[in-house]
């Protein structure tokens, strides 16, 4: 198993249009979108291994997804990264799972770190 850097950093947006205006204006490109028409999540590549996952926060509606916000580490083996993190003190949040994110086949898992930070392990298949 190898960690290959960050895959993305997730942030909430109260106004997706304004967030996209800023990050696309800084030279970013939307490289993938998924979710529902009412709640579209955008991955914006800013270059140099800087990818933002911009998540609409529901404009005041309490967040129901317990995985957000988080840091996401790119790995070649989600299962081993998950097991290794637990071995070294992380608390499991969600087991390794396969997903189809609007055509992007991926595998991921979440853990809580020692300060309750949420860490995602992610691999595009």
C-alpha positions in Angstrom: 0.0 0.0 0.0 1.2 3.5 -0.8 -0.2 6.9 -0.1 0.3 9.0 -3.2 -0.5 12.4 -1.8 -3.8 14.2 -1.5 -6.6 13.4 -3.8 -8.7 16.3 -2.7 -9.7 18.6 0.2 -13.4 19.0 0.7 -15.0 22.3 1.5 -18.6 23.5 2.0 -20.0 26.2 -0.2 -23.0 28.3 0.7 -23.2 29.6 -2.9 -21.8 27.1 -5.5 -22.0 29.7 -8.3 -19.8 32.1 -6.3 -17.4 29.4 -5.3 -17.0 28.1 -8.9 -16.6 31.7 -10.1 -13.6 32.2 -7.8 -11.9 28.8 -8.3 -12.4 28.7 -12.0 -11.3 32.3 -12.2 -8.0 31.2 -10.5 -7.5 28.8 -13.4 -9.3 25.8 -12.0 -11.1 23.3 -14.2 -14.1 21.2 -13.2 -12.9 17.7 -13.7 -15.9 15.8 -12.4 -19.3 16.4 -11.0 -21.6 14.0 -9.2 -24.6 13.9 -6.8 -28.1 15.0 -7.6 -29.4 18.0 -9.6 -30.3 19.6 -6.3 -27.0 18.8 -4.7 -24.2 18.6 -7.2 -20.7 18.2 -5.9 -17.8 19.5 -8.1 -14.2 18.4 -8.2 -12.1 21.4 -9.3 -8.5 20.8 -10.3 -6.3 23.8 -9.5 -3.1 22.2 -10.8 -0.1 20.9 -8.9 -2.1 18.2 -7.0 -4.5 20.8 -5.7 -8.1 19.4 -6.1 -11.0 20.9 -4.3 -14.2 18.9 -3.7 -16.8 21.7 -3.4 -19.9 20.6 -1.6 -23.1 22.6 -1.4 -24.0 22.9 2.3 -27.8 23.3 1.8 -27.9 27.0 2.7 -28.4 26.6 6.4 -29.8 23.1 6.3 -27.9 20.9 8.8 -25.4 18.6 7.1 -26.6 15.0 7.2 -23.5 13.3 5.6 -21.1 12.4 8.4 -18.1 12.3 6.1 -17.9 16.1 5.5 -15.7 18.0 5.6 -12.6 15.9 5.3 -9.2 15.4 3.8 -8.8 12.7 1.1 -5.6 10.8 0.6 -4.9 9.1 -2.7 -3.8 5.5 -2.4 -3.3 2.4 -4.5 -4.9 0.1 -1.9 -7.9 1.5 0.1 -8.3 -1.7 2.1 -4.7 -1.8 3.3 -4.6 2.0 4.0 -7.8 1.6 6.1 -6.5 -1.4 8.0 -3.1 0.4 8.6 -4.8 3.5 9.9 -6.8 1.5 12.4 -3.7 -0.4 13.4 -2.1 2.9 14.3 -5.0 4.3 16.3 -7.6 5.7 13.9 -11.2 4.9 14.6 -13.2 3.4 11.7 -16.0 5.5 10.2 -16.9 3.6 7.0 -15.5 0.3 5.6 -13.9 0.2 2.2 -16.7 0.5 -0.4 -16.9 0.6 -4.2 -18.8 3.6 -5.8 -19.8 4.8 -9.2 -19.7 8.6 -9.0 -21.4 9.6 -12.2 -19.1 7.4 -14.3 -16.0 7.6 -12.1 -15.4 4.1 -10.6 -13.8 4.5 -7.2 -13.2 2.8 -3.9 -13.0 4.7 -0.6 -13.2 4.4 3.2 -13.2 6.9 6.0 -11.6 7.0 9.5 -11.4 9.4 12.3 -8.0 10.6 13.3 -6.8 11.3 16.8 -8.4 14.8 16.9 -11.6 13.5 15.4 -10.6 14.8 12.0 -12.1 12.8 9.1 -9.7 11.2 6.6 -10.8 9.5 3.4 -8.7 6.9 1.6 -9.5 7.1 -2.1 -8.6 5.1 -5.3 -9.9 5.6 -8.8 -10.3 2.2 -10.4 
